[in-house]
Amino acid sequence: MLRTRLLALIVGLAPAGLLAATYYVKPDGSGNNANPGTLAAPWRTLQYAQDNVVAGDTVLLIGAPQSGPFNTFAIAASDANYNYVHKLSTSGITYAPYGNSTGKPVFDFSSVGTSLRVCGFLISGSNITIEGLEIKGVKVGTQKQSECFRVTGNNNTFRELSIHDNEANGLYTTGAASGIRVENCDSYNNIGLSNSAGNTDGFGSHAGSTTFYGCRAWNNSDDGYDCISTTRGSVAFEYSWAYNHRLAGNKTGFKVGGFGSGNVPATVYTHRVTHCLSALNGANGFYANHQPGKSADWTYNTAYGNSGANYDMLERVPVAAGDPIRVQDATDDIPGTLEVLHFNIAYSGTTIRNENVPAANKTNNSWTKAGVSVSSTDFQSLDHTQMTRARTATGGLPAITFMKLASGSDLAGLGY
C-alpha cells in the first residue's frame, strides 16, 4: 500500500493531495497492525500508523467509549540519553481523535521503564498537527528529566492536549524547532522526583519561534512556562494562564528569556506576553529572567499573589552589537531598563521589582496610572480555584470571574 502510493507520487501519476488518506487506530479489541487501517479494521498502534502514512494523510485515534487507553508500547528509537516511545518523523500528518469518540484518546506511559530518560513523543518531522489527546504517566526514575512531548521539527501545531500527572515536562521544544503553535493545551500536575522536580515545567520553549495561545499550566513542580535559551526566534504568550507552581526549581509562572550562565548568542530575541494571567506561584508571576537586554513586551496581563514579585524585570547587561559571543554570569545582573510594560495589573504581594524602565515604557499599569488604586473591590472574584475549571465544549478557556474587573472599577481597560 505505502509503496504503491509513494511510487505514484514519484512518477507523477497523481498530486499528493489526491492521494491523501484517512486511517484509524484503536488500542484494543479490533485494533491490529496487520489490518488495513480502516474504521472497520483499524491499526493498533500510533507508531505503526506513522511508519505507514505519507504527507497529507490523517490518522484518527479511537478513544472512549469504543476503546481503552493506549498503554502497551515498544520503544521506537533511542540515543545516549532517551528512549523515545514514539518517533513522529513523517511530515505533513494530522493526528486527531475519531469523531465518534466521547473522550480524548488516552496515552498512559506508566509501564515504560526509566533506564534512560523517557520521551512519550519525539516530534522530529515538520508540519505535523496533533490534537485532542490526553497524556499521563510518564516516569523519570533517577534521570534528570523526562518529557511527554519533545519537539525538534518545524511548523508543528498542538491543539487541545491534556498533559497531566506525569513525572515529566509537558511539552518541550529544542534544537532547530521553530514555527511552533501550542493552542488551548493544558499541562498540570507534572511533578518530578527529588532529582528532577526542579526541571519539570508545564511548557518549555528552548528553540525558535513559538506561540502559546489559550494555554494553561498549573501545579507543575518547576515553572509554568520556561523559554530560557531561546536562540532561534521569539516566543509569544497570548491569553494563557499560570497557577500555583510552588514545589521546586524557579517556581515561576512565566519565565521569559535568559541564557543561564552559558554563551549568549549574537542575536538575542525579544518575546511578547499579552493578555495573560499568573497567580499564586511560589516565586515570580512574570519574570524577565536575567535576559541580556530586553526580555519582552508585557501588555494587558494580570498578576495576583505571587510569592516573589508579581512582575520581576531583572535583566543582564546587553550584548552590544558586534561584540563576540561571551559568557554571562550573575555579576552582570541589573534592574531592567529595556522592558516595555503597558496596561498591566498587579494585586496582592510585591507589585514589581528589579525595574528601572523609562516612564514612557511603563504607562497605564495599575501601579503607574495616575489616580487609580487597587483593592479587592476592583474584581468580580478572588476565587483563584476557578483557573482549573473544565474548558468549554470547543476547547476554549473557561469563563471565570477571577480577577475580572468589576463594573465601575477605575482599572477599566487594564489587565487580562
MARTORTOR-607760 format. One record per atom (N, C-alpha, C): y, z, x; residue in three letters. Coordinates in steps of 0.1 Angstrom, whole numbers, plus 5000, padded with zeros to 4 digits. Atoms other than C-alpha are relative to their C-alpha. Example, Ala and Ser with C-alpha at 12.3 -4.5 7.8 and 13.67 -1.06 7.14 Angstrom:
residues 2
498850005009Ala495550785123Ala501250005009Ala498950004991Ser498950715137Ser501150084992Ser
END
This chain:
residues 416
498850005008Met500050005000Met501350005009Met498849994991Leu502650115026Leu500149885009Leu500050124991Arg501549835050Arg500549884993Arg499650125007Thr501949575023Thr501550004997Thr498549995003Arg505449695013Arg500849975013Arg499350024988Leu506549705049Leu500049865005Leu500150144996Leu505249355056Leu500949924991Leu499150085008Ala507149225026Ala501450015004Ala498649984995Leu510349375040Leu500249925012Leu499850064986Ile509749235075Ile500149854998Ile500050155001Val509048875064Val501149964989Val498950045009Gly511948885038Gly499549964987Gly500550045013Leu509848845007Leu500850064989Leu499349935010Ala511949094988Ala501050105006Ala499149894994Pro515049314994Pro499550144997Pro500549865001Ala514449684999Ala500150064986Ala499849945013Gly515949774966Gly499049974989Gly501050045010Leu513449574946Leu498650065002Leu501349944996Leu510549744964Leu500050154998Leu500049865001Ala511750094957Ala499150054989Ala501049955009Ala509150304940Ala500250154998Ala500049855003Thr508750654925Thr498650055001Thr501349944998Tyr505850874935Tyr500150154995Tyr500149875006Tyr504651214922Tyr499150095009Tyr500749904992Val503451524940Val499750134991Val500449885007Lys501551814924Lys499150095008Lys500749924989Pro500352104945Pro498650064996Pro501349955004Asp497252194924Asp499449914989Asp500650075011Gly494952064897Gly499749855004Gly500350144997Ser495051684897Ser500749945012Ser499450044988Gly497051664929Gly499049985011Gly500950044989Asn495151484957Asn500649895008Asn499450104991Asn496351294987Asn499249875000Asn500850135002Ala493551034980Ala500449924988Ala499550075012Asn495350944948Asn501049905003Asn498950104998Pro497850654944Pro501450064999Pro498649955001Gly500750894938Gly500749974987Gly499550035013Thr501250804902Thr500250144992Thr499949885008Leu502151054875Leu498750054995Leu501349965004Ala498651044862Ala499150045011Ala500849964988Ala497151074897Ala500950035012Ala498949974990Pro499751244919Pro499350045013Pro500449954987Trp499551324956Trp500150164999Trp500149855000Arg499051694966Arg501150065009Arg499049944990Thr501551754995Thr501249915002Thr498750074997Leu505151665002Leu499949935013Leu500050064987Gln504351585038Gln499249874999Gln500750125002Tyr501751325027Tyr501049894994Tyr499050095006Ala504451175005Ala501049945010Ala499050054990Gln506951155033Gln499449905010Gln500650094991Asp504450975055Asp499649874994Asp500450125007Asn503750715029Asn501049934991Asn498950075007Val507150615015Val500949935009Val499050074992Val509850385027Val501450024993Val498649985004Ala513650385024Ala500249944986Ala499850035013Gly514750374988Gly499150064990Gly501049945009Asp511750554973Asp500550144996Asp499749875005Thr511950864952Thr498650084999Thr501249915001Val509451154954Val500350114990Val499849905011Leu509251374922Leu498950105002Leu500949894998Leu507751714926Leu499850074987Leu500349945013Ile505951864896Ile500050155001Ile499949855000Gly506852224890Gly499550064987Gly500549935012Ala506252484863Ala500549934987Ala501349935001Pro504652494839Pro498849925003Pro501250084997Gln502452204849Gln499350035012Gln500749964988Ser501652344883Ser500550135006Ser499649884993Gly501852644905Gly500849965013Gly499250034989Pro503652674938Pro499349925011Pro500650064987Phe503252474970Phe499950115010Phe500249894992Asn501752734992Asn498849995010Asn501050024990Thr499052575013Thr500549885009Thr499350104991Phe500352385044Phe499249985013Phe500450024986Ala499352225076Ala501449995008Ala498850014992Ile501852215105Ile500249855003Ile499850144998Ala503451875106Ala500449965014Ala499650034987Ala504951895141Ala500350145007Ala499649884992Ser505652155169Ser500749955013Ser499450024987Asp507752185200Asp499850145007Asp500249884993Ala508152465225Ala500450124993Ala499549885008Asn509952695200Asn499550004986Asn500250005014Tyr509052585165Tyr498749944996Tyr500950075009Asn506252505141Asn500749954988Asn499350065011Tyr507652255116Tyr499049974989Tyr501050025011Val505752285083Val500149864994Val499750145005His507351965070His501049945010His499050084992Lys509051695091Lys500349884992Lys499650125008Leu511051455070Leu500849915009Leu499450094991Ser511851175093Ser500249864994Ser499750135007Thr511750875069Thr501350014993Thr498650005006Ser515350795060Ser500049944986Ser499750065013Gly516650705026Gly499150044988Gly500949955011Ile514350915004Ile500750114992Ile499649895009Thr515151134974Thr498850084996Thr501049905005Tyr513051444967Tyr500750084989Tyr499449945012Ala513651594933Ala498950054991Ala501049965010Pro511851784905Pro499749894990Pro500450095011Tyr509951584880Tyr500750054987Tyr499149975011Gly512051574848Gly499450094990Gly500649925011Asn509551744825Asn499750145005Asn500249864995Ser509352054848Ser501150094994Ser499049915005Thr511052354833Thr500450105010Thr499649924989Gly511252544866Gly500149925013Gly499950074988Lys512152444901Lys498650005007Lys501150004991Pro509252334923Pro500150115011Pro499949894991Val508452644944Val499249975013Val500650014987Phe507652634981Phe499950145006Phe500249864995Asp506152974992Asp499349995014Asp500550014986Phe505752985030Phe499450125006Phe500449874995Ser504453335032Ser498650005008Ser501250014993Ser501053215045Ser500149945014Ser499850074987Val502553035076Val500150105011Val499949914989Gly501953225108Gly501249995009Gly498849994992Thr504553315134Thr499750005015Thr500250014986Ser503053225167Ser501249935007Ser498750064996Leu506253015171Leu501050034988Leu499149995011Arg509453015150Arg499549914989Arg500550085012Val508752885115Val501249924995Val499050085007Cys510752595101Cys499449944988Cys500650055012Gly509952515065Gly500249854999Gly499750155000Phe511652165066Phe500949975011Phe499250074990Leu512851975096Leu500549874994Leu499450125005Ile515251705083Ile500549925011Ile499550084989Ser515451455111Ser500449864996Ser499650135005Gly515851145090Gly501450014995Gly498650015006Ser519151025075Ser500049954986Ser499850055014Asn520450955040Asn498850054991Asn501149935008Ile517851195026Ile500750094990Ile499649915010Thr518551374993Thr498950104996Thr501049905004Ile516751704985Ile500750084989Ile499349925011Glu517551874952Glu498950084992Glu500749935010Gly516252134928Gly498750075004Gly501249934995Leu513752324950Leu500350145002Leu499949864997Glu513052694954Glu499250035012Glu500749984987Ile512152814989Ile500050155002Ile500149864997Lys510853154997Lys498850035010Lys501249954993Gly508553355020Gly499949965015Gly500050044985Val509453205055Val500050135008Val500149884991Lys508353465081Lys500649975014Lys499550014987Val509753535115Val499250075011Val500849934990Gly507353775132Gly500950065011Gly499349954989Thr508553865167Thr501049905006Thr499150104995Gln510653545171Gln501450044998Gln498649985001Lys514353535175Lys500649964986Lys499650045014Gln514853345142Gln499049904995Gln500750115007Ser513153115117Ser501049944991Ser499050075008Glu514752865094Glu499249934988Glu500550075011Cys514052735059Cys500249855001Cys499750144997Phe515852405065Phe500749995013Phe499350034987Arg516752275100Arg500349854999Arg499550135002Val518851965097Val500649945013Val499550074988Thr519351725126Thr500449864998Thr499650145003Gly519751395109Gly501349994993Gly498750025005Asn522951245095Asn500049964985Asn499750045013Asn524351195060Asn498950044990Asn501049945009Asn521851415042Asn500750094990Asn499449925012Thr522551585008Thr499050094995Thr500849905006Phe521251904994Phe500650054988Phe499449955013Arg521752004958Arg499150104993Arg500749915009Glu520752294936Glu498850065006Glu501149934994Leu518452464961Leu500250154998Leu500049865001Ser517552824956Ser499150055012Ser500749964988Ile516652974990Ile500150155001Ile499949855002His515753344988His498850075005His501049904996Asp513753635001Asp499149945011Asp500650054987Asn512953475035Asn500450105011Asn499649934987Glu513053635070Glu500749905009Glu499650124993Ala514853315080Ala501449964995Ala498850065005Asn518153135079Asn499749914988Asn500250095011Gly518652945047Gly500049865003Gly499950154996Leu519952605057Leu500950005013Leu499449994987Tyr520952545093Tyr500149855006Tyr499850134994Thr522452225108Thr500250025015Thr499949994986Thr522252155145Thr499949865007Thr500150134993Gly522151875172Gly501049904996Gly499150115003Ala523551545161Ala500450004985Ala499850015015Ala523651625123Ala501549994997Ala498650025004Ser526851505107Ser500049934986Ser500050055014Gly527951395072Gly499150074991Gly500949925009Ile526051675055Ile500850054988Ile499449945012Arg526851785020Arg498950094994Arg500849905006Val525452105005Val500750044987Val499349995013Glu526252134968Glu499250084991Glu500649925010Asn525552404943Asn498750065004Asn501249944995Cys523052574965Cys500250155001Cys499949854999Asp522252954966Asp499150035012Asp500849954989Ser520953134997Ser500250155001Ser499849865002Tyr520353504992Tyr498750085004Tyr501149914997Asn518153805002Asn499249955012Asn500750044988Asn517253635035Asn500350105011Asn499849894992Ile516753925058Ile499050005012Ile500850004988Gly515453915094Gly499550145003Gly500549874995Leu513454185111Leu500950055011Leu499149944990Ser514854405138Ser500449915012Ser499750104989Asn514654125164Asn500849884995Asn499450125004Ser516153865142Ser501150024989Ser499149975011Ala518354035115Ala501449955003Ala498650044997Gly521553955134Gly500149855002Gly499950144999Asn520653585135Asn499749934986Asn500550065013Thr519753535098Thr501249994990Thr498850045008Asp522653365079Asp499549944987Asp500250085012Gly522753225044Gly500049855003Gly499850144996Phe524052895057Phe500650005014Phe499550024987Gly524652785093Gly500349865003Gly499650144997Ser526652475103Ser500449995014Ser499750004986His526552415140His499949865007His500150134994Ala526752045145Ala501249924997Ala498950085004Gly529051795128Gly500550024986Gly499349985013Ser531051735096Ser499050044989Ser500949945011Thr529551935067Thr501050054989Thr499349955012Thr530852015032Thr499150104993Thr500649915009Phe529752325013Phe500850004987Phe499250015012Tyr530752284977Tyr499250084989Tyr500649925010Gly529952534949Gly498850085004Gly501249924995Cys527552734970Cys500250155000Cys500049854999Arg526753104971Arg499150055010Arg500949924991Ala525453334998Ala500250154997Ala499849865002Trp524753694992Trp498750085005Trp501149914996Asn522653985006Asn499249945012Asn500750054988Asn521753795038Asn500350105011Asn499949894990Ser521254015069Ser501149985010Ser498950034990Asp523953845091Asp501249954992Asp498850055007Asp526753625077Asp499649924988Asp500350105011Gly527053425045Gly500049865005Gly499850134995Tyr528353115062Tyr500550015015Tyr499649994986Asp528553065100Asp500149865006Asp499950134994Cys529952755117Cys500550015015Cys499749994986Ile530152875153Ile499549885007Ile500550124991Ser529852595180Ser499849874992Ser500050125007Thr530552315156Thr500849905008Thr499450094990Thr531152035181Thr500249864997Thr500050155004Arg530951705162Arg500849974988Arg499250035012Gly533251745132Gly500450124993Gly499549895008Ser535051965107Ser499050044989Ser500849955011Val533352185082Val501050044989Val499249965011Ala534752225047Ala499350094991Ala500549905010Phe534152525024Phe500849994988Phe499250025012Glu535152444989Glu499350074988Glu500549945012Tyr534652654957Tyr498750075003Tyr501249934997Ser532052874974Ser500250155002Ser499949855000Trp531253244974Trp499250075010Trp500849924990Ala530053504999Ala500150154995Ala500049875005Tyr529053854989Tyr499050095006Tyr500949894996Asn527554175003Asn499149975012Asn500750014988His526554085038His500350135009His499649874994Arg526254435054Arg498950065009Arg501249934993Leu522954485073Leu500149995015Leu500150014985Ala523254345109Ala501049895004Ala499250114995Gly525054095131Gly501550024997Gly498550005002Asn528654005123Asn500350044986Asn499849955014Lys528254085085Lys501349954994Lys498750065005Thr531053845076Thr499649904989Thr500250095011Gly531453635045Gly500149855005Gly499850134995Phe532853315060Phe500550015015Phe499750004986Lys532753295098Lys500249865005Lys499650144999Val534652985107Val500549975014Val499650044987Gly534852835141Gly499550095011Gly500449934988Gly534452975176Gly498949945008Gly501150054991Phe532152905205Phe499450115008Phe500649894992Gly530953245216Gly500750015014Gly499549994986Ser531353285254Ser499549875007Ser500550124993Gly529952935261Gly501149905003Gly499150114996Asn531552605271Asn500849954987Asn499150055011Val534452485249Val500149855002Val500050154999Pro534252105242Pro501449955001Pro498750064999Ala537051875249Ala500849984987Ala499450005014Thr537651835211Thr499650124993Thr500249885009Val537952145190Val500449974986Val499650055014Tyr537852065153Tyr500550124992Tyr499449915010Thr539852235126Thr499249994987Thr500849995013His537952345094His500950024988His499249995012Arg539052385058Arg499350104991Arg500649905009Val538452685035Val500950014988Val499150005011Thr539752645000Thr499250044987Thr500549965013His539152794965His498750085002His501249934997Cys536553034980Cys500250154997Cys499949855004Leu535753404971Leu499050075010Leu500849924991Ser534553664996Ser500250154997Ser499949875005Ala533754014985Ala499050105006Ala500849894996Leu532354344999Leu499049975011Leu500850024988Asn531054215032Asn500250115010Asn499949884991Gly530354465059Gly501049995011Gly498950024990Ala532954315083Ala501149934993Ala498950075005Asn535454045075Asn499649914988Asn500250105011Gly535853835044Gly500149865005Gly499750144994Phe537353525061Phe500450035014Phe499849974986Tyr537253515099Tyr500149885008Tyr499750114991Ala538753275124Ala499150005013Ala501249994991Asn536053405149Asn500349955014Asn499750034986His537753365183His500249855002His499850144998Gln538552995177Gln501049975011Gln499150044990Pro540152835208Pro501049904994Pro499150095007Gly543152705189Gly499950034985Gly500049985015Lys543452665151Lys498649994995Lys501350005006Ser540352755132Ser500049924987Ser500150065014Ala541252645096Ala501350004993Ala499049995011Asp543552575068Asp499350084989Asp500649915010Trp542952865044Trp500950004988Trp499150015012Thr544252795009Thr499250044987Thr500549965013Tyr543652934974Tyr498750085000Tyr501249914999Asn541053194985Asn500350144995Asn499949865004Thr540453544972Thr499050085008Thr500949914993Ala539053834993Ala500250144994Ala500049875007Tyr538054174979Tyr499150105008Tyr500749894996Gly537054494995Gly499149985012Gly500850024988Asn535654365028Asn500350115010Asn499949884992Ser535054645053Ser500849995012Ser499250024988Gly536654495084Gly501449974996Gly498750045006Ala539554295070Ala499749894990Ala500250115009Asn539854065041Asn500249865007Asn499750114992Tyr541353805065Tyr500250045014Tyr499849974985Asp540953825103Asp500249865007Asp499650134994Met542753535121Met499950005015Met500150004986Leu541653615156Leu499749875007Leu500250134993Glu541953315179Glu499850035015Glu500050004986Arg541453245216Arg501149905005Arg499050094994Val543953075239Val499549864999Val500550145002Pro543752705230Pro499749935013Pro500250094989Val542252455254Val501049895000Val499050105000Ala545152235264Ala499549865001Ala500450144999Ala544951855261Ala499949975015Ala500250044986Gly543551725294Gly499350105008Gly500749894992Asp542052055305Asp498549965001Asp501550014999Pro538452035318Pro499450104991Pro500749905008Ile535852195297Ile499950135008Ile500149874993Arg535852565305Arg499450104992Arg500649895007Val534252885296Val501050104995Val499149905006Gln536053125273Gln499350145001Gln500549875001Asp535553495274Asp500950094992Asp499349925009Ala536753795255Ala501550035004Ala498649974996Thr539953835276Thr501049894995Thr499150105006Asp541253515260Asp500450024986Asp499749985014Asp541453665225Asp501550034998Asp498649985004Ile544953655209Ile500050014985Ile499750015014Pro546253725174Pro500349854996Pro499950145003Gly546053385156Gly501549964998Gly498650065001Thr549253175159Thr500049874993Thr500050145005Leu548052845146Leu499449984986Leu500750005013Glu546252935113Glu501049964989Glu499250035012Val547652805080Val499450074988Val500549925012Leu547353035050Leu501049994989Leu499150025012His548852945016His499250034987His500549985013Phe548153074981Phe498750084999Phe501249914999Asn545553334991Asn500350144994Asn499949875006Ile544853674975Ile499150105008Ile500849904994Ala543653994992Ala500250134992Ala499849875007Tyr542954324973Tyr498950095005Tyr500949894996Ser541354654984Ser499549985014Ser500350014985Gly540954725021Gly501149945008Gly499150064991Thr542754585050Thr500349854997Thr499750135005Thr544654275039Thr499749895011Thr500150104989Ile544954085072Ile500250065013Ile499849944987Arg544754155109Arg499949885010Arg500150104990Asn544953965142Asn500749874996Asn499350125005Glu547653735128Glu501450015005Glu498750024995Asn550853615144Asn500549864997Asn499850145005Val551453305123Val501549984996Val498650025005Pro554953155118Pro500150014985Pro499849985015Ala556453225084Ala499749884992Ala500250125007Ala556252865074Ala498549974998Ala501450035001Asn552452865079Asn499350104991Asn500749895008Lys551753165055Lys500950034988Lys499149995012Thr553653105022Thr499150034988Thr500649985013Asn552753224987Asn498750075000Asn501249925001Asn550053464996Asn500450134993Asn499749875007Ser549753794978Ser500750105008Ser499349914991Trp551053975009Trp501249945006Trp498850064994Thr553753725018Thr501049954990Thr499150055010Lys555253614985Lys500950114995Lys499049905003Ala558453794977Ala499950044985Ala499949955013Gly558554014946Gly498750024993Gly501349985007Val554754044939Val499350125007Val500949894995Ser552354334943Ser498649984994Ser501350015004Val548654364939Val499450134995Val500649885005Ser546854614917Ser498849954991Ser501250045008Ser543654624896Ser500449934987Ser499650065013Thr545654524865Thr500349855001Thr499850154999Asp546154174880Asp498849934997Asp501350075001Phe542454094875Phe499350034986Phe500749985012Gln540354054844Gln498950095002Gln501249914998Ser537454244860Ser499950025015Ser500449974986Leu536454414893Leu498550025001Leu501549995000Asp532754394885Asp499449895009Asp500550104990His531554214916His498649964998His501450045003Thr527954204904Thr499949874993Thr500050135007Gln528953904883Gln499849885010Gln500150114991Met528853694915Met498549955001Met501450044998Thr525053684914Thr499349964986Thr500650055013Arg524653574877Arg499449865001Arg500750135001Ala522553274868Ala501049895000Ala499250125001Arg524052934873Arg500049944986Arg500050075013Thr524952704844Thr498849914999Thr501250095003Ala522352464829Ala500249885009Ala499850124992Thr523952184850Thr500150045015Thr500049964986Gly523752384883Gly501350055005Gly498749954995Gly527352494885Gly500150155001Gly499849854998Leu528752834894Leu500150064986Leu499949935013Pro528553094866Pro501550024997Pro498749975004Ala531653154846Ala500150165000Ala499949864998Ile532753504857Ile501550044998Ile498649955001Thr535853724852Thr500450085013Thr499849924988Phe535553904886Phe501149935008Phe498950044992Met538853864905Met500849884994Met499150105007Lys540153604880Lys501250074995Lys498749935003Leu543753674872Leu500250024985Leu499749965013Ala544753854841Ala501249924995Ala498850065006Ser547253694817Ser501250085003Ser498749934997Gly550753774828Gly500150055014Gly499949964986Ser549853854864Ser501149935008Ser499050074991Asp552653784889Asp499449935011Asp500750084989Leu549953634912Leu499649874994Leu500450135006Ala549553334888Ala500249895010Ala499950114990Gly548853024909Gly499450035013Gly500649964987Leu547253214937Leu498550024999Leu501449965000Gly543553274947Gly499149894995Gly501150095002Tyr540253114940Tyr499949944986Tyr
END
